[in-house]
Amino acid sequence: MSVIGDRRSREQKAKKQEREKELAKVTIKKEDVELIMAEMEITRGVAERSLREHMGNVVEALIALTN
């Protein structure tokens, strides 16, 4: 059973790494990060992550953070 668990774990880790690579490619504006940080009172990392997940769209990122 642990062989199956290890394989599944490796597959999940590979998918997560691929997702992180894709998110890192998204260009975000410094002004957008600062706006989200100020409005939502969150850290830079959380603001950047939200923007990257929404392909740099500040409106969608803000909506997602308020839900």
PASEBA-1860 file (N, C-alpha, C; in nm, 3 decimals):
! residues 67
1> MSVIGDRR> 0.081/-0.119/0.000/0.000/0.000/0.000/0.086/0.126/0.000 ~ 0.199/0.124/0.064/0.280/0.246/0.070/0.339/0.282/-0.066 ~ 0.359/0.183/-0.152/0.410/0.211/-0.287/0.307/0.294/-0.364 ~ 0.181/0.258/-0.351/0.074/0.333/-0.417/0.066/0.474/-0.359 ~ 0.076/0.485/-0.230/0.072/0.616/-0.164/0.189/0.703/-0.205 ~ 0.308/0.644/-0.216/0.426/0.719/-0.258/0.410/0.769/-0.400 ~ 0.356/0.684/-0.486/0.337/0.723/-0.627/0.237/0.838/-0.637 ~ 0.129/0.826/-0.564/0.027/0.930/-0.564/0.085/1.061/-0.510
9> SREQKAKK> 0.164/1.050/-0.407/0.227/1.167/-0.347/0.320/1.236/-0.447 ~ 0.399/1.156/-0.519/0.490/1.213/-0.620/0.413/1.281/-0.732 ~ 0.302/1.219/-0.774/0.221/1.277/-0.881/0.160/1.410/-0.836 ~ 0.112/1.415/-0.714/0.054/1.539/-0.662/0.161/1.647/-0.650 ~ 0.278/1.608/-0.606/0.389/1.703/-0.592/0.429/1.758/-0.729 ~ 0.433/1.672/-0.830/0.468/1.715/-0.965/0.363/1.811/-1.020 ~ 0.236/1.784/-0.996/0.129/1.873/-1.042/0.139/2.008/-0.973 ~ 0.169/2.006/-0.844/0.181/2.131/-0.769/0.299/2.213/-0.820
17> QEREKELA> 0.410/2.148/-0.848/0.527/2.218/-0.901/0.497/2.278/-1.038 ~ 0.425/2.205/-1.121/0.388/2.255/-1.254/0.297/2.377/-1.240 ~ 0.202/2.371/-1.149/0.112/2.485/-1.125/0.191/2.607/-1.078 ~ 0.286/2.586/-0.989/0.368/2.696/-0.939/0.450/2.759/-1.051 ~ 0.501/2.677/-1.142/0.577/2.729/-1.256/0.488/2.815/-1.344 ~ 0.365/2.769/-1.368/0.271/2.845/-1.451/0.237/2.978/-1.385 ~ 0.213/2.975/-1.254/0.181/3.099/-1.183/0.298/3.196/-1.184 ~ 0.419/3.145/-1.176/0.537/3.231/-1.175/0.553/3.305/-1.308
25> KVTIKKED> 0.499/3.251/-1.415/0.510/3.314/-1.546/0.416/3.434/-1.562 ~ 0.314/3.443/-1.478/0.216/3.551/-1.490/0.279/3.683/-1.447 ~ 0.265/3.783/-1.532/0.318/3.916/-1.502/0.215/3.994/-1.421 ~ 0.260/4.050/-1.310/0.171/4.131/-1.227/0.235/4.268/-1.206 ~ 0.150/4.368/-1.186/0.197/4.505/-1.167/0.218/4.533/-1.019 ~ 0.326/4.605/-0.990/0.358/4.642/-0.853/0.243/4.724/-0.792 ~ 0.186/4.813/-0.872/0.076/4.898/-0.824/-0.045/4.814/-0.784 ~ -0.072/4.709/-0.860/-0.185/4.621/-0.828/-0.161/4.547/-0.697
33> VELIMAEM> -0.039/4.501/-0.678/-0.004/4.432/-0.553/-0.024/4.526/-0.435 ~ 0.027/4.647/-0.448/0.016/4.744/-0.338/-0.129/4.783/-0.311 ~ -0.209/4.796/-0.417/-0.351/4.827/-0.401/-0.422/4.718/-0.321 ~ -0.399/4.594/-0.360/-0.463/4.481/-0.290/-0.415/4.473/-0.146 ~ -0.286/4.494/-0.124/-0.233/4.491/0.012/-0.300/4.596/0.100 ~ -0.316/4.716/0.046/-0.375/4.826/0.122/-0.524/4.805/0.147 ~ -0.596/4.765/0.044/-0.741/4.750/0.055/-0.781/4.631/0.142 ~ -0.709/4.521/0.128/-0.748/4.399/0.197/-0.670/4.376/0.326
41> EITRGVAE> -0.568/4.460/0.349/-0.481/4.446/0.467/-0.423/4.305/0.477 ~ -0.360/4.263/0.368/-0.297/4.131/0.362/-0.150/4.147/0.326 ~ -0.076/4.040/0.337/0.067/4.043/0.307/0.092/4.048/0.157 ~ 0.212/4.087/0.122/0.252/4.094/-0.019/0.240/3.956/-0.085 ~ 0.282/3.852/-0.016/0.277/3.718/-0.074/0.136/3.674/-0.109 ~ 0.042/3.702/-0.021/-0.098/3.665/-0.046/-0.154/3.747/-0.162 ~ -0.122/3.875/-0.165/-0.169/3.961/-0.274/-0.112/3.916/-0.408 ~ 0.017/3.886/-0.411/0.080/3.840/-0.535/0.020/3.708/-0.581
49> RSLREHMG> 0.000/3.618/-0.489/-0.057/3.487/-0.522/-0.196/3.501/-0.583 ~ -0.278/3.585/-0.521/-0.413/3.605/-0.571/-0.410/3.666/-0.711 ~ -0.325/3.763/-0.733/-0.313/3.823/-0.866/-0.266/3.721/-0.969 ~ -0.169/3.641/-0.934/-0.118/3.541/-1.028/-0.225/3.437/-1.060 ~ -0.301/3.396/-0.960/-0.407/3.297/-0.982/-0.516/3.352/-1.074 ~ -0.530/3.484/-1.079/-0.631/3.548/-1.163/-0.568/3.619/-1.282 ~ -0.452/3.570/-1.323/-0.382/3.617/-1.443/-0.361/3.768/-1.445 ~ -0.335/3.825/-1.328/-0.304/3.967/-1.319/-0.426/4.058/-1.316
57> NVVEALIA> -0.545/4.002/-1.317/-0.668/4.081/-1.316/-0.699/4.124/-1.173 ~ -0.679/4.252/-1.145/-0.693/4.303/-1.009/-0.837/4.293/-0.959 ~ -0.934/4.316/-1.045/-1.075/4.309/-1.003/-1.112/4.167/-0.962 ~ -1.075/4.070/-1.043/-1.106/3.930/-1.010/-1.034/3.887/-0.882 ~ -0.911/3.933/-0.865/-0.835/3.898/-0.745/-0.902/3.955/-0.620 ~ -0.947/4.080/-0.627/-1.016/4.142/-0.513/-1.147/4.071/-0.483 ~ -1.222/4.036/-0.585/-1.349/3.966/-0.565/-1.324/3.831/-0.497 ~ -1.224/3.759/-0.543/-1.192/3.628/-0.484/-1.151/3.642/-0.338
65> LTN> -1.079/3.747/-0.306/-1.035/3.767/-0.168/-1.149/3.806/-0.075 ~ -1.253/3.867/-0.129/-1.366/3.907/-0.044/-1.466/3.794/-0.024 ~ -1.460/3.692/-0.106/-1.554/3.580/-0.092/-1.505/3.479/0.007
END
